[in-house]
């Protein structure tokens, strides 16, 4: 995982400076519910993104670990594609449109999902896969930095 952020620092130093590289507080509480290993490794490396950031991860802003932010209300956890209801959702990133990306526990398994009008699986099946796509775009200069914006815009979204 260090290689991802070494490349980020080399290619996008302004965005790199928006991340706080320290172990997250509150992670122990989430370990008790068995969060995935990549979640633990990620938050052991990075604790949060600067408050004035618009989103380092393709305009998706890293959220701090917060057990109070876990979504457990069934009305928000319905997957219309899978026709199931997740047990809970742990947010990791938030987009400017307020959609969140993170882990949902569904049928006893962790699934990387988007939370918007429900919990839906996305292309990347895990945080590891999400970060691999991010890393590939960092390496290929697939992000754009614009004046007045603190973060990275995925050029595929332009």
C-alpha angles and dihedrals in degrees: 000000000000090000090062092057095040087058091045090053091049097046103029109022094165092056091044090058090059091069125083110220105207136101112281120247116231094033092119091066091056093047086066091065092049102249114191119277094243090056090054093046092048095050091044086061103037126029103184149331122254116273091237093054120114091201132301094203099069092303089316108124120217111240121213121247106273123164088197090063093062110118113225103155108115093216089067096042102062116126107207092187093052096031091227139108120236121226094226145340126222112200120221104163135023126203125215087256089059096249111140130214122205145102125317121192107224124171089347093305130105115238126183105236148162118246113207119112087355138334113295131173116244132205094271109070096200144016087258091059091045090053091046090057089046091050093050090053092046090052093048094044089245094156131080127215116206130192111262093024123100102205146035127292116208104237088216087066093057 
